[in-house]
Amino acid sequence: MTTKIKHIHIAKSPCYPPYGISVEYTDGRESWDCDCAASTEEQAITLAKEVYPRRNVLMWDNPKHYSRRAQ
C-alpha cells in the first residue's frame, strides 16, 4: 500500500523559523516539512510551491485546515 499526500497546510511553529508546511498523508500521519520552514508565511508558501508544485496550500480559513478540526 502506498501512502500518498492528502493535503499540505500552512503551519505555525513555536520556535524559529515560525512558519512552515505540515504534510497530511492518506494514512493519517502528519509531518512538519523542514525544507519549507521560513520566517514569513509568504516565504513558506513560496517554498511549498517549489517542493510541492502540483499541490495547493490549505490556508488558515480553509475548512480542511488542521486548525479547524473538531477537538
URJOJO-V830517 format. One record per pair of residues at least 24 apart in sequence whose ideal C-beta (glycine too) atoms are under 10 Angstrom apart, sorted by sequence separation. I is the first residue (numbers start at 1). J is the second residue. D is the distance in Angstrom with one decimal. If there is no record, write none. Layout:
I:J:D  I:J:D
This chain:
2:26:8.7  3:27:4.8  6:30:9.3  13:37:7.3  19:43:7.1  20:44:5.4  21:45:8.3  1:26:9.3  2:27:9.7  3:28:9.4  8:33:7.7  11:36:8.9  19:44:4.1  23:48:9.5  1:27:8.0  3:29:7.4  10:36:9.4  11:37:9.3  17:43:8.3  18:44:9.0  19:45:8.5  21:47:7.5  17:44:8.1  20:47:8.4  21:48:4.7  8:36:8.4  19:47:9.5  20:48:8.6  23:51:9.6  12:41:8.3  23:52:8.2  11:41:9.8  21:51:7.7  10:41:6.2  13:44:10.0  21:52:7.7  12:44:9.4  23:55:9.3  11:44:8.0  10:44:6.4  21:55:9.4  24:58:8.6  10:45:6.6  22:57:10.0  21:57:6.9  22:58:9.0  30:66:7.2  8:45:9.9  21:58:9.7  10:48:8.0  9:48:9.5  8:48:6.0  24:64:8.9  24:65:9.9  24:66:7.0  8:51:8.8  22:65:9.4  8:52:5.6  22:66:6.2  22:67:9.8  11:57:9.8  5:52:7.4  8:55:5.2  10:57:5.5  11:58:9.8  7:55:7.9  8:56:7.8  9:57:7.1  10:58:7.0  12:60:9.0  5:54:9.7  6:55:10.0  7:56:8.6  8:57:5.6  9:58:4.7  10:59:5.6  11:60:9.7  5:55:6.9  7:57:8.9  8:58:6.8  9:59:8.3  10:60:6.6  7:58:5.3  9:60:8.8  10:62:9.2  9:62:8.2  11:65:9.3  7:62:8.8  9:64:8.3  10:65:7.7  11:66:7.5  12:67:8.8  9:65:5.5  10:66:9.6  11:67:8.7  7:64:6.1  9:66:5.1  10:67:9.3  6:64:9.1  7:65:8.3  9:67:8.0  7:66:8.4
